[in-house]
Amino acid sequence: MTELREWAPDFDEWPDSWMGVDEDLVYGRKLLPYMERFLADLLHQGLSRRTFVRYKNDVWSLGGIIIKQVSLYDEYDVDPLEKLMESVEGDGVVPDDFEYMSEDELRAFERTCRRFEKFLIMEFGEGGASPR
């Protein structure tokens, strides 16, 4: 996964950027393995750097949205894979700043969520299980 770190050098710091309270950091770190596998899979598909960066940015935004919801509703006991699956199903959750997004940006975010959902189902099944 070294290649991923070359294309996303700040990846390991994502949970810090999402954190509001200490529990957020712990939960955010639990999301990273799923995000890492998804992004690594995208890299292996030979996407252009520009396309990969769009997906990467959407996944980072998704993480922030999840952490905000988990913190707001005190859902720290919810399995991170379950929360991630719930957040990407259909076209995914609505980003906090969606009103500032262009229609193309919003569609791209929805596309990322759909693709992430398909990946998670292929990797972990409908019910999900911990990363192998």
Buried (B, 14 or more C-beta within 10 A) or exposed (E): EEEBEEBBEEBEEBBEEBBEEEBBBEBBBBBBBBBBBBBBBBBEEEBEEEEBEBBBBBBBBBBBBBBBBBBEEEBBEBBBBEBBBBBBBEBBBEBEEEEEBEEEBBEBBBBBBBBBBEBBBEBBEEEBEEEE
